[in-house]
């Protein structure tokens, strides 16, 4: 991939008075929602060529707004708080449509939209609830975890919900039958974040020790692969393509990681050593937003990620784990990948000209691929 000279277009940072805990892009409009540690929720328009504007602000929660999500059509915003409540906000006028004051006995930690009228929430004590928003009642309520429900994903049929927990387990729930199906073995570290990729056949979990645990979809008893590499905890993640995820870590760095083969591609950006609280990907996949304790939402241009590919026959180069991917420089990272690809092609041509398709070379390739799976 040839490097481009012009700067990568992205919106300017959005500054806040308090720590932003969660963010979410609107599914239809160029709008991003933010919830902060004081319970305030705000909506902002963003532009890569113009100004960002604050559209509306409201403070319905008494304590930190820990999670927020848009409905599929973008007409409603769901917010959940440390004050144990769930609020539903009308996006046409910012009015509070409905609220569930005591949705949980413990502070709510995570939330996931599970259908047109359904919402899942997990709390600090490991309780999971699935809500029917038409009746404001929990149609499913289970507790199979001893610590907080950190993150959740669901299949396309809205049947199987996967949850990670601070107790170090991953649990599969059948929300149609209102039961727990299977729980993984207990891992040494807490599981903090979760995403799907590889045509949704793989699930990647971020851990407190910086390891990425990889599961095959439907095989929840134990991991199929693990990938160490992050120096500190992986607190949040999002799939940018079917092979590449971006991770947010407590060291303040947002990284790009290729999954299977497992490679740390480089640094997308950072929040000056402040922990990355959450990540969100825009509807077109061209922008990644991150929020942190530095009271800022930052944007990163990810449009070139769709063109990236990793040579599965080559060993990962150590330099790539420290290579800076600056979204303001369009940039040395992609130039480096282009150089790596060119070097790979040159090596392949040299091998062919020297007749080096030997058994030894085949063994080397096998070793490289084994390294990727470690």
C-alpha positions, -999 to +999 in steps of 0.1 A: +000+000+000+015+033-010+017+060+016-003+092+009+011+126+014-021+144+026-031+143+062-057+117+072-090+135+077-106+132+111-126+153+134-110+174+161-110+163+197-140+169+219-132+183+253-152+177+285-152+190+321-153+155+335-141+120+327-160+104+298-169+068+307-186+056+275-192+067+239-213+055+211-217+065+174-251+071+160-261+044+135-274+069+109-262+104+116-227+120+121-234+122+158-217+107+189-231+103+224-210+105+255-217+096+292-195+110+319-186+102+355-210+128+369-240+112+351-243+138+323-251+126+288-243+147+258-247+144+220-222+160+196-222+163+158-187+157+143-171+165+110-137+158+095-138+191+075-157+214+098-165+220+135-179+197+161-210+210+178-228+201+210-264+192+201-279+185+235-269+178+271-290+163+298-283+149+333-309+123+342-286+101+363-275+109+398-242+090+394-218+080+366-234+070+333-214+038+327-230+026+295-250+040+266-263+026+233-285+038+204-315+018+192-310+003+157-329+032+140-312+058+161-344+073+175-338+063+211-307+064+233-305+039+262-284+049+292-274+029+323-258+042+354-240+035+387-272+047+403-288+014+392-312+030+367-319+027+330-332+056+310-346+058+275-342+092+258-361+104+227-335+115+202-360+139+184-362+163+213-339+149+241-368+142+264-368+113+289-393+089+275-391+061+301-370+051+331-365+020+352-354+035+385-342+004+403-333-018+374-306-036+395-298-041+431-262-033+423-247-006+401-250-014+364-217-020+346-225-030+310-253-029+285-261-044+251-291-040+227-303-075+220-333-068+197-358-042+186-374-040+220-349-057+241-319-047+262-294-067+283-277-052+314-250-066+337-241-053+371-212-051+396-222-083+413-225-106+383-263-103+377-275-103+341-310-091+331-327-090+297-354-063+295-386-060+274-387-023+269-424-024+259-432-034+295-401-021+314-398-055+330-370-081+331-380-112+311-348-129+321-328-125+353-298-148+361-267-148+383-239-172+373-209-149+380-193-137+412-179-104+398-190-076+374-203-084+339-177-065+319-189-069+283-214-087+261-220-097+225-249-115+208-254-136+177-273-123+146-304-143+156-305-126+190-306-159+207-271-166+222-256-139+244-220-141+255-208-123+286-174-118+301-168-112+338-143-099+363-144-134+379-123-147+349-151-166+330-169-163+297-205-174+299-230-183+271-267-176+277-297-187+256-319-157+261-348-172+243-349-202+267-339-179+296-310-200+308-273-204+310-259-228+284-222-232+293-195-214+312-158-215+304-131-227+327-118-202+352-090-181+339-062-166+360-071-130+350-104-111+348-120-109+313-127-072+305-137-068+269-152-087+240-157-086+202-166-109+173-147-113+139-136-139+113-171-139+098-183-140+134-168-174+139-143-161+165-147-142+198-118-123+212-116-114+249-093-088+265-079-097+299-065-079+329-030-093+322-029-080+286-035-114+269-061-118+242-081-150+246-096-163+214-127-187+213-143-205+185-180-195+184-200-222+200-170-237+218-170-219+251-154-244+274-119-233+267-099-210+244-087-220+209-058-196+210-042-169+231-021-139+221+001-120+247+016-087+238-002-059+256+019-047+285-012-039+306-049-047+307-071-047+276-101-027+288-120-023+256-119-034+220-138-032+187-135-051+154-126-026+127-124-053+099-130-090+099-094-096+108-083-064+127-094-052+161-085-020+179-078-023+216-078+003+244-055-003+273-049+010+308-015+024+295-035+049+275-027+034+241-050+024+213-035-004+192-043-022+160-041-060+162-045-086+135-061-118+146-050-152+132-023-147+123-018-128+156+002-096+151+005-063+169+003-040+139+011-008+156-002+021+177-033+039+164-030+067+190-028+075+227-043+095+255-010+105+272-008+076+297-045+081+308-064+048+307-086+043+277-122+038+289-140+028+258-140+027+220-167+030+193-166+025+155-186+048+132-213+033+110-191+033+079-161+019+097-139+049+087-136+065+122-127+051+155-134+072+187-118+067+220-124+082+254-102+084+285-095+099+319-080+129+301-116+142+296-114+140+258-129+121+230-103+115+202-110+104+167-088+081+146-091+076+108-094+038+101-104+040+065-071+024+053-075-006+076-099-022+051-070-026+027-045-041+051-034-077+049-009-098+068+015-122+051+008-155+070+041-170+059+063-144+075+073-141+111+061-109+128+088-082+130+095-068+164+096-033+151+059-034+142+048-037+178+062-002+185+054+014+151+033+045+155+001+047+134-006+084+136-041+093+122-027+128+114+001+117+091-014+092+066+016+079+073+047+060+083+028+030+095+011+023+062+044+031+044+061+006+066+036-021+057+041-013+021+079-017+025+074-050+044+052-063+016+077-052-010+105-069+010+084-101+013+078-101-025+115-096-031+124-124-008+099-147-025+113-138-059+149-144-047+138-178-032+123-188-065+153-177-085+177-196-062+155-227-063+150-226-025+117-244-023+133-270+000+120-290+028+140-267+052+121-237+039+088-255+044+098-263+080+106-226+086+072-216+074+056-241+097+075-228+126+064-192+118+028-202+117+032-220+150+046-189+165+015-170+154-007-195+173+013-193+205 
